[in-house]
Amino acid sequence: MDIKQATLSDMASVCKLADQVNYVHHKELPDVFINPDETEGSRAFWTNQLEANDSAFLVAKIASNVVGFITAKITENTEVPFLIRRKVCRIGTIVVLDSHQNKGIGGKLMSAIEEWAADSGAKEVRLEVMAFNENARLFYYKCGYLTSSQIMAKIIAE
């Protein structure tokens, strides 16, 4: 298994993997996430992620097959005066093909993005995980991540 920079030729596989996680999100939060069968533009979204500045888009490949990916970007607080100004890596998405989970691929993707973040001058890596996604939360804890805040929501209109 190799971790490599994603390319345009990986986008079809990336879109299929993204749909895998988006089906789960839609099932659990249909008022927030669109059914992947009803969306268009996924390829354009992921291509934009690939081409974004100060970002990383890595794929895990076995032979020539994409079995996972991770995206991240570097941000720095320059506007909020009471927050320390430092570079932070923010993981956007990580997905591993269902049939390849629990085989160390996700951990290798996380390690690769952490190395990229450190090389980019980041002092911390942050991510957001849905409260319903207990498997992901346990995975992140296993990788050494701790809960530092929670995002809460309340729907007030349909």
Helices and strands as residue ranges (DSSP letters): E 2-5, G 8-10, H 11-28, G 36-38, H 42-51, E 55-62, E 65-76, E 87-96, G 98-100, H 105-119, E 124-126, H 134-142
